[in-house]
Amino acid sequence: MGRREIHLRLNGRDRRALVEDQVLLIELVRSLGLVGTKLSCDMQVCGACTVLLDGRPVSSCTTLAIEADGKPVETIEGLADGTKLHPLQEAFIDHFAFQCGYCTPGMIVSAKALLDEHPAPDAAEVRHWMEGNICRCTGYQTIVDAVLDAADQLRSVS
Amino acid sequence: MELRQRFGEDAAIYAGGTEILLAMKLGVARWPHLIDVKPIASLGEISATKDTLRIGATATHWTIERHALVARVLPALTRLEANVANVRVRAAGTLAGNLAFAEPHADPPALLIALGARVVLEGSAGSRSLPVAELITGMYETAIAADEIIVAIEIPLPAQDARATYVKFQILERPSVGVAAVATVRDGRFVGAPTMVVGAVDEMARSVPTVQFAGADARDARTREALAEAARAAVEPTADLAGSVDYKRHLVGVFAQRAVASLLAQAS
C-alpha cells in the first residue's frame, strides 16, 4: 500500500493530508473533524455520505480519498456562512424536512448540487435528482417542498 | 498498457470505482493494484461521424447524460443514462466500466446490443473490436483478456427513420427488468424486423427472436402480445429481492409491450 500527500480545497480552504491509497473520502473528511458527513449503507445507495467532489455529488463511502487530490471538496459544513445558515438549511428547518436528521447532510449537499446546476427545478426534477437519497422519517414531501422553497429563496437574492 | 501487461490479473482497471470499490469493500474481489485510466485525456472523448457515435472509456454516465451531441444523435441513450442508478453513481461511474464489470442488473447492455454497438479493446496484440453481445459472456464475465482494456464504445446510429427505446422497471437501485427495442415503424408497421433485447433479468442480456415480425402491424394488439410472448420465452429470469421468476417473466412481457408503444409514440 502506498501513502501519499494530497492537496485539496476543502470547504474553500486549502488542506494537505497524508493518506494511504485505500483510505476512503468519508474517512478523510471525518478524520479532519468534519463529522457532518454520515456513513449509513456503505454501498452508494442511501446518499447519507454525499459530498461534492469537483462540484459533483459523490458517495464519499465509495470514493478513494486520493481522488480529491487537486480538487475542491464541499461537505455539509461548507454551506453555512459563519452562523448564517444556507437557504437550503433554513428551508429544511422551515418545512420540518427532517426528523432523526441522519440523512439530512447528504440530502442538503445533494440538493445543493442540483440547485447549482438547475436554479429553477420543478418538483419532478427535484424528485428525480433526490431519488438516490433515502429518508426513513419524512416521507419525502417536506424535503421536496424545502428544496423548491430554497430554490426560490436563492433566486430572489441573486 | 505497460502496467496492464506487467500486472495482468493482479490489477484492475479503475475509473469511477462504483463497482470495483464496492466489490473490494465487500471482500468479494481484491486486486493488489488498481490502474487509474482517468488521467488519459483521450479516453474521455465523445465524438460522432455521420453513422457512428464513439464514447471514450472514461466518459461518465453524468457526462454522457449531459452531452448535447449524444442527445441529438441518440436520445434513447441520453434517457437511459439519465436513469442509471442514482446521481452519485452517474457522477463517478463510466459506461465502459459498466460493461467491463458485466453486472447482470445493468441498463446499458440491452440498448447497446440492440443497436449493434461494439467495444474497441486494446492489448499487447494490438487493437480489436468486439460486439457488446460477445463482450459479456455471463454474470460478471467478459471476453476481455487480462492484458486488454476497453478504450471506446462505438455505437452505430439508427437509420434516419429508425427509432430506439429503452424502458425499464426498477424498485431498488438496479433495474429489475429492462427492454430495448430498435425499429423503423412506418404507418404503424415495422419495416423489416424490429430488434428487441431484454436486459437485467437474466444472467446476461438476451436477444428476442423477431424475424416473424417483419412487416407486422405494431398497432395490432395481437402483434404486441406475440412479441411479448417471444420476449418472455427468450429469458430465464433470476429470482432475487426484486421478484420471483414468474413475476419477472410477467414484467418482461409488460415492458416488451411498452417498448413497442414507445416506438410507436416516437414514430407518430
Boltz contact constraints between the chains, C-beta under 6 A:
constraints:
  - contact:
      token1: [A, 43]
      token2: [B, 22]
      max_distance: 6.0
  - contact:
      token1: [A, 44]
      token2: [B, 89]
      max_distance: 6.0
  - contact:
      token1: [A, 45]
      token2: [B, 173]
      max_distance: 6.0
  - contact:
      token1: [A, 56]
      token2: [B, 91]
      max_distance: 6.0
  - contact:
      token1: [A, 57]
      token2: [B, 87]
      max_distance: 6.0
  - contact:
      token1: [A, 57]
      token2: [B, 88]
      max_distance: 6.0
  - contact:
      token1: [A, 57]
      token2: [B, 91]
      max_distance: 6.0
  - contact:
      token1: [A, 58]
      token2: [B, 88]
      max_distance: 6.0
  - contact:
      token1: [A, 58]
      token2: [B, 91]
      max_distance: 6.0
  - contact:
      token1: [A, 58]
      token2: [B, 92]
      max_distance: 6.0
  - contact:
      token1: [A, 59]
      token2: [B, 88]
      max_distance: 6.0
  - contact:
      token1: [A, 62]
      token2: [B, 21]
      max_distance: 6.0
  - contact:
      token1: [A, 62]
      token2: [B, 22]
      max_distance: 6.0
  - contact:
      token1: [A, 129]
      token2: [B, 87]
      max_distance: 6.0
  - contact:
      token1: [A, 132]
      token2: [B, 86]
      max_distance: 6.0
  - contact:
      token1: [A, 132]
      token2: [B, 87]
      max_distance: 6.0
